[in-house]
Amino acid sequence: MGNTLLYSNIILWIVVIVQTLFIFLLTKSITHFLNNLRIEKTNSNLLTVGKKAPLFKEFDEKGNLMKLSDFNDSFTLLFFADDVCNICKETFALIKNKIPNSIRLVIIADENPEIESLSTLVSENNMSLIRSNDIPINYQINEVPTLFLLDKYNVIKEIYSHNEVQELIKDLALQNHKAS
């Protein structure tokens, strides 16, 4: 009887160890599957050239209600910036005089600025400054400056980072040439 009990306990422990190992491997496989699924879902939601830009409705610094859907008469350049970003200010200085009147410029910055330096940049009628924390999230902004050129149907024509400012200037010149 003693040997039978001993063998029974050994077999029971082997079964428990095998089941634990099986559960561990199954959990690892499920985790790997779910991570791959999440990565695929994230990549499918990335904003890329040719996709429709997310719509927004916010008040600008002057108190005017700005809706992206209202900009369907012209191209729009969305300029995501930050008040303390010197590269943003340099980029704006480079492109400001090269933006044709046919393109509406919308600067989008944090809701709670540390300083009000971007407000002084907006001077033309076709320029607006929107303070929002939601719009950069919807546009998946990871760094500033980032610029989106949208056509009159709000389809993303191009996405520019601060390294691509010269390309943006060329594209603005082409757009200016088409407008005239």
C-alpha contacts under 8 A as a table, 3 or more apart, distances in Angstrom:
res1	aa1	res2	aa2	distance
1	M	4	T	5.19
1	M	5	L	6.31
2	G	5	L	5.24
2	G	6	L	6.24
3	N	6	L	4.97
3	N	7	Y	6.09
4	T	7	Y	5.13
4	T	8	S	5.97
5	L	8	S	4.98
5	L	9	N	6.18
6	L	9	N	5.20
6	L	10	I	6.25
7	Y	10	I	5.07
7	Y	11	I	6.09
8	S	11	I	5.22
8	S	12	L	6.05
9	N	12	L	4.98
9	N	13	W	6.15
10	I	13	W	5.16
10	I	14	I	6.21
11	I	14	I	5.05
11	I	15	V	6.17
12	L	15	V	5.13
12	L	16	V	6.20
13	W	16	V	4.97
13	W	17	I	6.09
14	I	17	I	5.13
14	I	18	V	6.10
15	V	18	V	5.13
15	V	19	Q	6.05
16	V	19	Q	5.13
16	V	20	T	6.07
17	I	20	T	5.08
17	I	21	L	6.12
18	V	21	L	5.08
18	V	22	F	6.06
19	Q	22	F	4.93
19	Q	23	I	6.08
20	T	23	I	5.11
20	T	24	F	6.12
21	L	24	F	5.05
21	L	25	L	6.22
22	F	25	L	5.21
22	F	26	L	6.05
23	I	26	L	5.02
23	I	27	T	6.01
24	F	27	T	5.17
24	F	28	K	6.18
25	L	28	K	5.03
25	L	29	S	6.18
26	L	29	S	5.12
26	L	30	I	6.18
27	T	30	I	5.14
27	T	31	T	6.07
28	K	31	T	5.15
28	K	32	H	6.21
29	S	32	H	5.13
29	S	33	F	6.17
30	I	33	F	5.03
30	I	34	L	6.13
31	T	34	L	5.18
31	T	35	N	6.12
32	H	35	N	5.20
32	H	36	N	6.27
33	F	36	N	5.24
33	F	37	L	6.20
34	L	37	L	4.93
34	L	38	R	6.11
35	N	38	R	5.07
35	N	39	I	6.20
36	N	39	I	5.12
36	N	40	E	6.18
37	L	40	E	5.18
37	L	41	K	6.18
38	R	41	K	5.08
38	R	42	T	6.10
39	I	42	T	5.08
39	I	43	N	6.13
40	E	43	N	5.15
40	E	44	S	6.18
41	K	44	S	5.16
41	K	45	N	6.48
42	T	45	N	5.31
42	T	46	L	6.54
43	N	46	L	5.28
46	L	140	Q	7.58
47	L	51	K	6.51
47	L	53	A	7.49
47	L	139	Y	6.95
47	L	140	Q	7.50
48	T	51	K	5.80
48	T	156	I	7.02
48	T	159	I	7.64
49	V	155	V	7.69
49	V	156	I	4.99
49	V	157	K	5.47
49	V	158	E	5.59
49	V	159	I	6.96
50	G	155	V	5.87
50	G	156	I	5.29
50	G	157	K	6.16
51	K	155	V	5.60
51	K	156	I	5.72
52	K	154	N	5.90
52	K	155	V	4.32
52	K	156	I	6.10
53	A	139	Y	7.88
53	A	150	L	7.55
53	A	154	N	5.68
53	A	155	V	5.70
53	A	156	I	6.01
54	P	138	N	6.77
54	P	139	Y	7.01
55	L	67	K	7.37
55	L	68	L	5.58
55	L	69	S	6.57
56	F	66	M	7.92
56	F	67	K	5.73
56	F	68	L	5.68
56	F	69	S	7.81
56	F	135	I	6.98
57	K	65	L	6.90
57	K	66	M	5.60
57	K	67	K	4.36
57	K	68	L	6.72
58	E	65	L	5.75
58	E	66	M	5.34
58	E	67	K	6.63
58	E	130	I	6.95
58	E	132	S	7.60
59	F	62	K	7.73
59	F	63	G	5.46
59	F	64	N	5.34
59	F	65	L	4.38
59	F	66	M	5.62
59	F	130	I	6.47
59	F	131	R	7.89
60	D	63	G	5.33
60	D	64	N	5.47
60	D	65	L	6.46
60	D	66	M	6.45
60	D	128	S	6.39
60	D	129	L	5.43
60	D	130	I	4.41
60	D	131	R	6.86
61	E	64	N	7.49
61	E	119	S	7.66
61	E	128	S	7.42
61	E	129	L	5.70
61	E	130	I	6.09
61	E	131	R	7.32
66	M	70	D	7.64
67	K	70	D	5.38
67	K	71	F	7.24
68	L	71	F	5.42
68	L	72	N	7.84
68	L	154	N	7.61
69	S	72	N	6.24
69	S	154	N	7.59
70	D	73	D	7.77
71	F	74	S	6.16
71	F	75	F	7.53
71	F	76	T	7.12
71	F	104	R	7.93
71	F	152	K	6.76
71	F	154	N	7.91
72	N	75	F	7.57
72	N	151	D	7.99
72	N	152	K	4.49
72	N	153	Y	5.68
72	N	154	N	7.04
73	D	152	K	5.65
74	S	102	S	6.07
74	S	103	I	5.99
74	S	104	R	6.98
74	S	151	D	6.89
74	S	152	K	4.82
75	F	102	S	6.81
75	F	103	I	4.85
75	F	104	R	6.33
75	F	149	L	7.18
75	F	150	L	5.62
75	F	151	D	4.54
75	F	152	K	4.92
75	F	154	N	7.89
76	T	103	I	5.34
76	T	104	R	4.67
76	T	105	L	5.91
76	T	106	V	7.34
76	T	148	F	7.99
76	T	149	L	5.89
76	T	150	L	5.09
76	T	151	D	6.50
76	T	152	K	7.28
76	T	154	N	7.83
77	L	103	I	6.74
77	L	104	R	6.10
77	L	105	L	4.82
77	L	106	V	6.20
77	L	147	L	6.70
77	L	148	F	5.65
77	L	149	L	4.60
77	L	150	L	6.25
78	L	105	L	6.11
78	L	106	V	4.96
78	L	107	I	5.99
78	L	108	I	7.08
78	L	147	L	5.43
78	L	148	F	5.02
78	L	149	L	6.48
78	L	150	L	7.81
79	F	105	L	7.19
79	F	106	V	6.02
79	F	107	I	4.59
79	F	108	I	6.01
79	F	145	P	6.84
79	F	146	T	6.14
79	F	147	L	4.58
79	F	148	F	6.73
80	F	107	I	5.89
80	F	108	I	4.85
80	F	109	A	6.07
80	F	136	P	7.22
80	F	141	I	7.75
80	F	144	V	6.03
80	F	145	P	5.44
80	F	146	T	5.23
80	F	147	L	6.06
81	A	85	C	7.08
81	A	88	C	5.72
81	A	107	I	6.80
81	A	108	I	6.14
81	A	109	A	5.23
81	A	144	V	5.24
81	A	145	P	4.98
81	A	146	T	7.14
82	D	85	C	5.23
82	D	88	C	6.90
82	D	109	A	5.32
82	D	110	D	6.52
82	D	113	P	7.89
82	D	118	L	7.72
82	D	144	V	6.85
82	D	145	P	7.66
83	D	109	A	7.24
83	D	110	D	7.91
83	D	113	P	6.26
83	D	114	E	6.95
83	D	115	I	6.24
83	D	116	E	6.64
83	D	117	S	5.65
83	D	118	L	5.63
84	V	114	E	7.43
84	V	115	I	7.33
84	V	117	S	7.81
85	C	88	C	5.24
85	C	89	K	6.70
85	C	144	V	7.57
86	N	89	K	5.12
86	N	90	E	6.21
87	I	90	E	5.00
87	I	91	T	5.96
87	I	145	P	7.12
87	I	162	H	7.36
88	C	91	T	5.11
88	C	92	F	6.10
88	C	144	V	6.77
88	C	145	P	5.23
88	C	162	H	7.79
89	K	92	F	5.05
89	K	93	A	6.14
89	K	118	L	7.98
90	E	93	A	5.07
90	E	94	L	6.28
91	T	94	L	5.11
91	T	95	I	6.35
91	T	145	P	7.75
91	T	162	H	7.07
91	T	165	V	6.92
92	F	95	I	5.30
92	F	96	K	5.56
93	A	96	K	5.45
93	A	97	N	7.78
94	L	97	N	7.39
94	L	98	K	7.74
95	I	98	K	5.10
95	I	99	I	6.33
95	I	165	V	7.95
95	I	169	I	6.43
96	K	99	I	5.83
97	N	100	P	7.94
98	K	169	I	6.81
98	K	172	L	6.61
98	K	173	A	6.96
99	I	103	I	6.59
99	I	172	L	6.09
99	I	173	A	7.89
99	I	176	N	7.55
100	P	103	I	5.67
100	P	172	L	7.12
100	P	173	A	7.94
100	P	175	Q	7.46
100	P	176	N	5.26
101	N	104	R	7.16
101	N	126	N	6.76
102	S	176	N	7.54
102	S	179	A	6.72
103	I	126	N	7.30
104	R	126	N	4.95
104	R	127	M	6.11
105	L	126	N	6.11
105	L	127	M	4.69
105	L	128	S	6.38
106	V	127	M	5.74
106	V	128	S	4.82
106	V	129	L	5.83
106	V	130	I	7.11
107	I	127	M	7.58
107	I	128	S	6.09
107	I	129	L	4.71
107	I	130	I	6.14
108	I	129	L	5.93
108	I	130	I	4.86
108	I	131	R	5.86
108	I	132	S	6.76
108	I	135	I	7.71
108	I	136	P	7.67
109	A	113	P	7.91
109	A	129	L	7.55
109	A	130	I	6.39
109	A	131	R	5.01
109	A	132	S	6.16
109	A	133	N	7.51
110	D	113	P	5.91
110	D	131	R	5.32
110	D	132	S	5.40
110	D	133	N	5.49
111	E	131	R	4.43
111	E	132	S	4.72
111	E	133	N	5.75
112	N	131	R	7.65
113	P	116	E	6.27
116	E	119	S	5.79
116	E	120	T	7.56
117	S	120	T	5.81
117	S	121	L	7.37
118	L	121	L	5.30
118	L	122	V	7.15
118	L	129	L	7.83
119	S	122	V	5.81
119	S	129	L	6.95
120	T	123	S	7.23
122	V	127	M	5.87
122	V	128	S	6.30
122	V	129	L	6.75
123	S	127	M	6.81
124	E	127	M	5.38
125	N	128	S	7.83
132	S	135	I	5.97
132	S	136	P	7.50
133	N	136	P	6.18
133	N	137	I	6.96
134	D	137	I	5.23
134	D	138	N	6.30
135	I	138	N	5.06
135	I	139	Y	6.19
136	P	139	Y	5.02
136	P	140	Q	5.98
136	P	141	I	5.19
137	I	140	Q	4.94
137	I	141	I	6.19
138	N	141	I	7.89
141	I	144	V	7.40
141	I	146	T	7.16
143	E	146	T	6.59
144	V	161	S	7.52
144	V	162	H	7.39
145	P	161	S	6.19
145	P	162	H	5.62
146	T	159	I	7.25
146	T	160	Y	5.72
146	T	161	S	4.72
146	T	162	H	6.51
147	L	159	I	5.72
147	L	160	Y	4.98
147	L	161	S	6.44
148	F	156	I	6.66
148	F	157	K	7.56
148	F	158	E	5.92
148	F	159	I	4.65
148	F	160	Y	6.41
149	L	156	I	5.99
149	L	157	K	5.46
149	L	158	E	5.21
149	L	159	I	6.42
150	L	153	Y	7.52
150	L	154	N	5.07
150	L	155	V	5.32
150	L	156	I	4.57
150	L	157	K	5.36
150	L	158	E	7.26
151	D	154	N	5.19
151	D	155	V	5.50
151	D	156	I	6.63
151	D	157	K	6.30
152	K	155	V	7.44
156	I	159	I	7.37
160	Y	163	N	7.66
160	Y	164	E	5.57
160	Y	165	V	7.00
160	Y	168	L	6.91
161	S	164	E	5.44
161	S	165	V	7.15
162	H	165	V	5.76
164	E	167	E	5.31
164	E	168	L	6.38
165	V	168	L	4.92
165	V	169	I	6.20
166	Q	169	I	5.01
166	Q	170	K	6.33
167	E	170	K	5.13
167	E	171	D	6.24
168	L	171	D	5.00
168	L	172	L	6.07
169	I	172	L	5.04
169	I	173	A	6.18
170	K	173	A	5.08
170	K	174	L	6.31
171	D	174	L	5.04
171	D	175	Q	6.13
172	L	175	Q	4.91
172	L	176	N	5.98
173	A	176	N	4.95
173	A	177	H	6.10
174	L	177	H	4.99
174	L	178	K	6.23
175	Q	178	K	5.08
175	Q	179	A	6.18
176	N	179	A	5.09
176	N	180	S	6.38
177	H	180	S	5.39
